[in-house]
Amino acid sequence: MSAIHQATCTAPVNIAVIKYWGKRDTRLVLPTNDSLSVTLDQDHLRTVTTARADPHFTNDRLWLNGIEEEIKSAGRLDSCLAELRRLRADLESRDASLPKLSTMKLHVCSENNFPTAAGLASSASGFAALTVTVAELYGLGEDFSRSALSKIARLGSGSACRSVFGGFVAWEAGERGDGADSLAVPVAERAHWPDLHVLICVANDAKKGTSSTSGMQRTVETSPLLQHRIKHVVPARMKAMRDAIDKRNFAAFADLTTTDSNNFHACCLDTAPPIFYMNDTSRAIVQLVEEMNRARHEAGQDAIAAYTFDAGPNAVLYVREADIGTVLRAVRHYFPDADFDDTFNMLGAGAGASHRGEPSEQVLPVMPPSFNANIIPVHPSGSVRRMIHTRVGDGPRTLEHGLGDASMLDEEGMPKRTKRAKRV
């Protein structure tokens, strides 16, 4: 039997707290501004990818969540694979003993454990997983840094470059026209801020109406507010956010996170025609968090939570560990009957238990005296469809080389699990 050239890796989701929106070069995916993100825990949110090279394969093929996807010539995926093949070919030219993997076609199988294309950064984890997995297959790990690999992941999805690191990550926009200085760099490790938790409120897990790729370019072309953001807002916020993270200053972190999210969505509204990523549930979550923070401030305390929304309606709440129970109960009170996998055993039924928000569990927690409990009504059941509790996570993980239990491809190089295939 011939050798099986295969690797399986995972990559995390990242959620930006200083947003990237707009490209100055669409082919090389060079952003108009720097950005900074928090990597989420892969134990809860991840993409798993298996890649195999085989001389018997006749075409590059990709399966995403069990469905075969088209690989477009000169498209984003093709650009990533071409650069990885170029690097592998260079290794092979310097070592004649290496198998000629760069000449073989690839089968790639990838799965997310969260909704795809719903504003939860699935393209970020997906292209990061693809890049790291093929790099692992090609043996590029020893010769290329994670920042170097981030430039390849960037070709697939801009925010993917940040998912090649764990913890807190900056994407430096760079200035060069060839993109050589546009890459991700670590800001702080996951262990730097261990009590920072994340609560994701999925208000809609359907594919969004306006994709990030098309939406951001419309904003670049038509929004005067975006130009002000690029030149004057983001540079100061990047510096302030780095300082807040370095000092673990949650009050500053929360203020910067929420104001940057609001500014980003204001730019979307300033687009012609306007882009609406947030929905009524999104805005109600904003009201709730703002009221909780106002009441805390009036009581002489720091903010309890920070909200941010990427290009979708789903709220990402950053909360310190001591306050996560209060925020969880408040959200469950106003948005009942959401699916909730109790990862950290907050509700006492065992870690990982699934909850649907029984009425007895929806009592509003004790709030500061000035809290206005009627700031928003209790929303209809299922307004928040799912709640995900996670925390700051690590970077990509290599699960195995070759064919093993983690592999998503069978012995013939085909997906172990498939759905009805798309026309390709």
C-alpha positions in Angstrom: 0.0 0.0 0.0 1.4 3.4 -0.9 2.0 6.0 1.8 -0.9 8.2 2.8 0.0 11.9 2.7 -2.5 13.5 5.0 -2.9 15.8 8.0 -5.8 16.9 10.2 -5.9 20.2 12.1 -8.3 22.5 13.8 -8.5 26.3 13.8 -10.5 28.7 16.0 -13.0 31.4 15.5 -11.9 35.0 16.3 -14.1 37.9 17.0 -12.7 41.4 16.3 -13.0 44.0 19.0 -11.4 46.6 16.6 -13.1 45.9 13.3 -11.6 45.4 9.8 -14.0 46.6 7.1 -12.8 47.3 3.6 -10.0 46.4 1.3 -7.5 48.6 -0.4 -6.6 45.7 -2.7 -9.3 43.0 -3.2 -7.0 40.5 -5.0 -4.4 40.4 -2.2 -7.0 41.1 0.5 -5.1 44.1 1.9 -7.2 45.9 4.5 -7.9 49.6 4.8 -7.0 49.6 8.5 -5.5 47.6 11.3 -7.7 45.3 13.5 -7.5 43.4 16.7 -9.4 40.3 17.8 -10.0 37.8 20.6 -9.5 34.1 19.7 -12.3 31.9 21.1 -11.9 28.4 22.6 -11.7 25.6 20.1 -13.3 23.2 22.6 -16.5 25.1 21.8 -16.1 26.8 18.3 -13.8 25.4 15.7 -13.2 24.2 12.2 -11.7 20.7 11.7 -10.0 20.1 8.4 -8.4 17.1 6.8 -6.2 17.5 3.7 -4.8 14.6 1.6 -2.4 14.6 -1.4 -2.5 11.6 -3.7 -1.1 10.9 -7.2 -4.4 9.1 -8.1 -6.6 12.2 -7.4 -7.6 13.9 -10.7 -8.9 17.2 -9.3 -8.6 19.3 -6.2 -11.9 18.8 -4.3 -13.4 20.4 -1.3 -16.2 19.3 1.0 -17.6 21.8 3.5 -20.0 20.5 6.2 -20.6 17.4 4.1 -21.4 19.2 0.8 -19.0 19.4 -2.1 -18.1 23.0 -3.0 -16.8 24.4 -6.3 -13.2 25.4 -6.4 -13.1 28.4 -8.7 -10.0 29.0 -10.8 -8.1 32.0 -9.4 -10.7 32.2 -6.5 -9.9 32.6 -2.9 -9.3 28.9 -2.1 -7.3 28.4 -5.3 -5.1 31.4 -4.4 -4.3 29.8 -1.0 -3.5 26.4 -2.5 -1.3 27.9 -5.2 0.8 29.7 -2.7 1.1 26.7 -0.4 2.1 24.5 -3.4 4.7 27.1 -4.5 6.3 26.9 -1.0 6.2 23.1 -1.0 7.8 23.0 -4.5 10.6 25.2 -3.2 11.2 22.7 -0.4 11.2 19.8 -2.9 13.7 21.6 -5.2 16.1 21.7 -2.3 15.6 18.2 -1.1 15.3 15.5 -3.8 14.2 12.9 -1.2 10.9 14.6 -0.5 7.8 13.2 -2.1 6.5 15.5 -4.9 3.3 16.5 -3.0 3.2 19.9 -4.8 2.3 18.1 -8.0 -0.5 16.0 -6.5 -4.1 17.0 -6.4 -5.7 17.5 -3.0 -8.9 16.4 -1.3 -9.9 18.7 1.6 -12.8 18.0 4.0 -13.8 20.6 6.5 -16.5 20.9 9.1 -17.6 23.7 11.5 -19.4 23.0 14.8 -21.3 26.3 14.5 -23.5 28.0 11.9 -21.7 28.9 8.7 -22.1 32.4 7.0 -24.2 33.7 9.9 -21.8 36.3 11.2 -19.8 33.9 13.4 -16.5 34.2 11.5 -16.8 30.8 9.8 -14.6 31.9 6.9 -11.9 33.0 9.3 -11.6 29.6 11.0 -12.2 27.8 7.8 -9.4 29.4 5.8 -7.1 29.3 8.8 -7.7 25.6 9.2 -7.2 25.0 5.5 -3.9 26.9 5.5 -2.5 25.3 8.6 -3.6 21.8 7.6 -2.1 22.0 4.1 1.1 23.6 5.5 1.3 20.7 8.0 0.8 18.2 5.2 3.5 19.9 3.1 5.9 20.0 6.0 6.1 23.8 6.1 5.9 24.2 9.9 9.6 24.3 10.6 10.5 26.8 7.9 7.6 29.2 8.1 6.3 31.2 11.1 2.7 31.5 12.0 2.8 35.2 10.9 4.1 34.0 7.5 1.2 31.5 7.2 -1.2 34.3 8.2 -0.4 36.0 5.0 -1.6 32.9 3.1 -4.7 32.6 5.1 -5.4 36.2 4.4 -5.7 35.5 0.7 -8.7 33.3 1.5 -10.4 35.6 4.1 -8.9 38.6 5.6 -9.9 37.8 9.2 -8.6 34.3 8.8 -5.1 35.6 9.3 -5.9 36.4 12.9 -7.1 32.8 13.5 -3.6 31.4 13.1 -2.9 32.6 16.6 -4.5 32.1 20.0 -5.2 34.8 22.6 -5.4 38.4 21.5 -4.2 39.1 17.9 -3.6 42.1 15.8 -3.7 42.2 12.0 -1.3 44.9 10.8 -2.6 46.4 7.6 0.8 47.2 6.3 1.8 49.7 3.6 3.5 47.7 0.9 1.6 47.1 -2.4 2.6 43.4 -2.5 1.1 42.7 0.9 4.4 41.4 2.4 3.8 43.5 5.6 0.1 42.8 6.0 0.1 40.0 8.6 -1.1 38.9 12.0 0.9 39.2 15.1 0.2 38.1 18.7 -0.7 40.7 21.2 -1.2 38.5 24.3 -1.5 34.8 25.0 -4.8 33.2 26.1 -3.5 32.8 29.6 -2.9 36.5 30.0 -6.6 37.2 30.8 -8.0 34.0 32.2 -11.2 35.4 33.7 -12.4 36.9 30.4 -15.4 34.9 29.2 -17.6 35.2 26.1 -21.3 34.7 25.7 -22.5 34.4 22.1 -26.2 35.1 21.5 -27.3 33.7 18.1 -30.2 35.8 16.9 -30.2 34.3 13.5 -28.2 31.3 12.2 -29.3 31.6 8.6 -26.9 32.8 5.8 -26.8 36.6 5.9 -28.3 38.6 3.1 -25.3 40.7 2.3 -21.9 39.0 2.4 -19.0 40.6 4.1 -17.0 40.6 0.8 -19.6 42.6 -1.2 -20.8 44.7 1.7 -17.4 46.1 2.7 -16.5 47.1 -0.8 -19.8 49.0 -1.1 -18.9 50.8 2.1 -15.4 51.6 0.9 -16.9 53.1 -2.3 -19.8 55.1 -0.8 -19.3 55.9 3.0 -17.6 59.2 4.0 -17.9 57.9 7.6 -15.7 54.9 6.8 -12.9 57.2 5.5 -13.0 59.1 8.8 -12.9 55.8 10.7 -9.8 54.7 8.7 -7.8 57.9 9.1 -8.8 59.1 12.6 -10.7 56.5 14.7 -9.0 53.1 14.3 -5.3 54.2 14.9 -6.1 55.7 18.3 -8.4 52.8 19.2 -5.7 50.2 18.3 -3.3 51.8 20.7 -5.8 52.2 23.4 -7.0 48.5 23.0 -3.5 47.1 23.2 -3.1 49.1 26.5 -6.4 47.9 27.9 -5.5 44.3 27.1 -2.0 44.7 28.5 -3.3 46.0 31.8 -6.4 43.8 31.8 -8.5 46.9 32.2 -12.0 45.7 31.6 -13.7 49.1 31.9 -11.5 50.4 29.0 -11.8 47.2 27.1 -15.6 47.2 27.3 -15.9 50.9 26.3 -13.6 50.4 23.3 -15.3 47.2 22.2 -18.8 48.6 22.2 -18.0 51.9 20.7 -16.0 50.3 17.9 -18.9 47.9 17.1 -21.3 50.8 17.0 -19.0 52.8 14.7 -18.6 49.9 12.4 -22.4 49.4 12.1 -22.8 53.1 11.6 -20.5 52.8 8.6 -22.7 50.1 7.3 -25.7 52.3 7.6 -23.7 55.1 5.9 -23.3 52.9 2.9 -25.4 53.5 -0.2 -27.7 51.7 -0.2 -27.5 51.1 3.6 -26.5 47.6 4.9 -28.5 46.2 7.9 -26.7 43.4 9.7 -28.3 43.8 13.1 -32.0 43.0 13.7 -34.6 43.8 16.3 -33.2 41.2 18.7 -29.6 42.5 18.2 -30.8 46.0 19.2 -32.7 44.7 22.2 -29.5 43.0 23.4 -27.6 46.3 23.1 -30.3 48.0 25.1 -30.1 45.4 27.9 -26.3 45.6 28.1 -26.3 49.4 28.1 -28.9 49.5 30.9 -27.0 46.9 33.0 -23.8 48.9 32.5 -25.5 52.2 33.3 -26.9 50.8 36.5 -23.5 49.4 37.5 -21.8 52.7 36.8 -24.4 54.6 38.9 -23.7 52.1 41.7 -20.0 53.0 41.4 -19.0 49.7 39.7 -17.3 48.9 36.4 -19.3 47.8 33.3 -20.7 44.3 33.6 -20.4 43.4 29.8 -19.2 44.6 26.4 -21.1 43.8 23.2 -19.8 43.5 19.7 -21.5 42.5 16.4 -19.6 41.4 13.3 -21.3 41.4 9.9 -24.4 39.6 11.2 -27.1 39.9 13.9 -25.4 37.7 16.6 -24.2 39.4 19.7 -20.9 38.5 21.2 -20.7 39.6 24.9 -17.4 39.8 26.8 -17.9 39.3 30.5 -15.6 38.7 33.4 -16.0 35.3 35.1 -17.4 36.8 38.3 -20.3 38.4 36.3 -21.1 35.7 33.7 -23.8 34.1 35.8 -25.6 37.5 36.2 -25.4 38.3 32.5 -26.5 34.7 31.5 -29.6 34.9 33.7 -30.5 38.4 32.4 -30.3 37.3 28.8 -32.3 34.1 29.5 -34.9 36.2 31.3 -35.5 38.7 28.4 -34.8 36.1 25.6 -36.3 32.8 26.9 -36.1 29.3 25.4 -32.7 29.6 23.7 -30.8 26.4 23.3 -27.9 26.5 25.7 -25.1 24.0 26.1 -23.9 24.6 29.6 -20.2 24.2 29.0 -19.1 25.5 32.4 -22.0 24.0 34.4 -23.5 27.4 35.3 -27.0 26.0 35.8 -26.1 23.0 37.9 -27.1 20.1 35.6 -23.6 19.1 34.8 -21.1 20.5 32.3 -22.4 20.2 28.7 -26.0 19.7 29.7 -28.5 21.2 27.2 -31.0 23.7 28.5 -34.0 25.3 26.8 -34.8 28.0 29.4 -37.6 26.6 31.6 -39.7 29.4 33.2 -38.3 28.6 36.7 -34.8 29.4 35.3 -35.8 32.8 33.8 -35.9 34.9 37.0 -34.2 38.2 36.6 -31.0 38.3 38.7 -30.5 40.9 41.4 -29.5 44.2 39.8 -28.3 47.5 41.1 -31.2 49.6 42.5 -31.4 52.0 39.5 -31.7 49.2 37.0 -34.8 49.7 34.8 -36.3 46.1 34.5 -38.8 47.4 31.9 -36.1 48.8 29.6 -37.1 46.1 27.1 -40.0 43.6 27.0 -39.5 39.9 27.5 -39.1 38.7 23.9 -40.9 35.9 22.2 -39.6 32.4 22.7 -36.7 31.7 20.4 -35.7 35.3 19.6 -32.3 34.2 20.7 -32.0 30.7 19.1 -28.8 29.5 20.8 -26.4 30.7 23.4 -22.8 29.7 23.4 -20.6 30.2 26.5 -16.9 30.1 25.8 -13.7 31.9 26.7 -10.3 33.0 25.2 -8.7 30.2 23.3 -5.5 28.9 21.8 -4.4 28.8 18.2 -4.6 26.0 15.6 -4.0 22.4 16.7 -2.5 19.5 14.8 -4.6 16.4 15.6 -2.8 13.8 13.5 -0.8 12.9 10.5 -2.0 10.1 8.2 -5.2 8.1 8.5 -6.5 7.9 12.1 -9.6 8.5 14.2 -9.5 12.3 13.7 -9.5 12.0 9.9 -12.5 13.3 8.0 -11.6 11.3 4.9 -11.8 7.6 4.5 -9.2 5.2 3.1 -10.2 6.2 -0.5 -9.8 9.9 0.3 -13.5 10.6 0.3 -15.5 12.3 3.1 -16.7 9.9 5.8 -19.9 12.0 6.1 -21.6 13.6 3.2 -24.9 15.4 2.4 -26.5 15.9 -1.0 -23.7 17.4 -3.1 -24.0 20.8 -4.8 -23.5 21.0 -8.6 -19.8 21.8 -9.2 
